[in-house]
Amino acid sequence: EDGQRMGLAGMIGEMVMHCDKDLSSFAPTDLAEVGGHTEAAWRKLAQLITALENHGLPAERVAEIHAAAQLVKTPVIGITGTGGAGKSSLTDELIRRFRLDQRDRLRIAVISIDPSRRKSGGALLGDRIRMNAINPWAESGARVYMRSLATRDAGSEVSQALPDVLAATKLAGFDLIIVETSGIAPGDAAIVPLVDVPMYVMTPEFGAASQLEKIDMLDFAEFVVINKFDRKGAADALRDVTKQVQRN
């Protein structure tokens, strides 16, 4: 009779209450525990990221992580763009082609950020819906590690914890790290200082050509992707975007 008495909201509240505990205590004490690409090492990396996201580590510990990460030269690709441009589908396809081209020798980490809703505080973390190429192939074992982050109250397309999370992920010894942000406005370019190769994803429906003047990422992106190219006006969009990048 508990369900009848409590109702749906009451049952959800009860479950959340029982799950509401600080997970920072599970973070590894030795940074070497996150290396090795075993299931246990990836679990330790997940616990370390959770502690960083919840500000559960002392400042000197975070500084130690950053200092160790500076010695690691793992390339970081940052994929950003407007909401609904197809960032997650593009990320999935990139991973699939990296794996095929390199015969699954690379170990890839994906950090995927989704927006938190200001009213409810929740985040869908729906980028995983598009991820079809991250599962293990054959007997080679897991090659792609994926972690979802919410923006929380950052007021930006990236989480405030992202620099710390990238440092921790570098320590795990991946060959490539891909960061995918939540949807951005024309003036947003917060991902640029955090990554080595910024990539901007857009669609042909950006409006008048003058709108391109407002897109900050056309100044900073190493690659500009016009996705959903089968739509009407895509060839015109390619021409207009190319001219704008040249002018910039």
N, C-alpha and C positions, 0 to 999 in steps of 0.2 A: 504493500500500500504506500510505500515511500514515494513512488513516482506520482501517484495521484495527489498525495498531500503536498509535495514540493513543487510540482509542475516542471516544465522544461527548463525554464530559467533557473529554478532552484537546483535542479540536478546538475546543470552546467556549472553553476556557482560552487556547488559542493566539490565537483571534480577539480575545478581550478584551485580551490582552497587547499585540497590535499596535495596538489602538485606544486604549490607555491613554496619553493624552497630555494635557497641560494646554492647554485651549482658550482660556484667559483672554487669551492674547497677541493673539487676533483681535478683542478688544473695540475699538470705535472710539475714537480719540483726541479727535475733535471731536464734541460732543454733537449738533450740528446734523445729523450724518449719519443719526440715527434718525428724523428728520422727513421728511414728504413722501409717505408711503404708497406708495412704489414697492416693487417686489420687493427691490431692493437695500437700501432703508431698513429694511424689515421683517427682512431678514437681519442687518443691523447691530444692530437691536433685540434679536434673538435672541442674538447674540453678546455683547451687553452684559449681558443677563439671565444668561447662562451664567457670565460673569465674576463678577457679583454673587453668584450662588448658590454659586460655588466660592471666595468670598472672595479673588478674584484681583486686586482693585483696591486701591490705597492708600486709607487712610482719608480723606485730603483730597479725593480724587476722588469718593468716595461722598458726602461732605458737599456737594460742588459739585452733584451730581445732585439731592440733596434740596433744596438752596437754589433751584435752578432750577425744581423741580417745585412748590414752594410758590406760585409765581406763576401756576400753571395751575389752573383751576377745573373740571376734568373730574369729573363725578359718578361715584361708585363704588358699585355695588350689591354687597352681600355675601350670598351664598346659602349657608346652612348648615342642618344637620339631621341626623337619625339616618341610619345606614347603610341603604341600600336604600329610602329614602323617595321616591326619584325626583328627586333634585336635578339630575342631568344631563339627564334628559328635560324637566324644567321649564325649565332654562336654554335648552335647544334650542328649546322652544316660545316662550319669551320673545323669543329672537333672531329667530325666524321672524316673529312678530307685529310686532316693532319694524321689521323690514325691509319688511314689507307695508304697515304703517301709514304709514311715512315714505318710502315709494316708493324704498327702498334708498339714501337720501341719507346716512344715518348711517354712520360708521365705528366699529365696535365691537371692543373687545379683550376676550378671555375668558382669565382666569388660572384654571386648574383644578388643584386640589391633591388628590393621592391619598396614602394612607398608605404608609409604608415598613414592610416586615416586619422585626421586630427580629431574627429568627433568620437570615434570609438577607441582609438589607440591601436587597433589591430592592423595586420598586414597580411595580404593574401599569399605572398611568396609563391606566385603562380608560374614563375619562369620554368619550373620543373615540368610543367605540362608539355612544353615543347621539346624537352630533352630526350631524344631517342637514341643518341649515339654514345651515351656515357656508360652503358652497361658493359661488363666484362665480355670479351670475345674469346671463344675457344678455351684453352687451358692456360692462357697467359695470365689470368688473374685480373684484378681491377687495375685500370690504367688512369681513370679519370676520377678525381675527387671533387665533389661539388658541395659548396656551403652557401646557404641562403642567409642574407642579412636583411633586416628592415631598416629604413632610414630613421625610425623612431622620431625624436623631436629635433632632428638636425636642421629642418627647414631647407634642405638641399637634396640633390639627387643621389648623394652618397651618404653613407653612414659616417658618423663622427669617429667610429672605431676603425674605419677602413685602413688608415696608415698602419695601425697596430696589427690588424689582421693580415695585411700584406707582409709585414715583417715576420710574423709567425709562420705564414705559409712558405716564405722563402727558406726558412730554417728546415722545413720538411724535405727539401731537396728535389722539388719538381723541376722539370725541364722547361715548362712554360706555365705562366699564370694568365688567365683571362678574367678580367673584371667587367661585368655588365651592370650598368647603372639603371635606375628607374628612368621613366620618361622625363625629358627636360624641356624647358622653355627656350625660346630663341637666344636669350642672353646668358644661358648657363654654360659653364665650361669648367666645373669644379674637378673633373676627373683628370684634367691635363697634367697638373704638377705631380700626380701620384703614379703615373704610368710612363712606360717608355714609348709606346706606340698608341696614340689616341686615334680612334676610328669613330666617325660620325655616320649614323644611319638615318636616312630620311626616305620619304616617298615622293612620287611626282606631284602630289596634291599639296603644294606649299603656298598656293595662291599666286598673286602677281610677282613678277620677277623682282620687284623692289623689296619684297619680303626677305630676299636672300641677304640684303644689306644688314639685316638685324640679327643674323645667325652668327653668334660668336665663334662656334666651333669650326666654321669655314676658314677662320684665321689660323686655327691651331691643329686641325686634324691632319694626320699623315695620310689617311685614307678617307674618302667620302663615298659612301655606299648609297646608291639610289635603288632602294628595294621595291618589290612589287612592280617590276619593270614591264610587266605585261599589261598594265593599265594604260588607258588613253592619255596621251600627252607625255609619255615617258621620254621619248626622243627629244622633245622640246625641253623637258626638264634637264636632261643631260647637257644639252647645249647651254642653257641658262646657268646652270651650276658651274660648268666648266669655265665660262666667261667670268663669273663672280670670283671663283678661286684665283684665276689669273689676275684679276684686278686687285684682289686682296694682297 
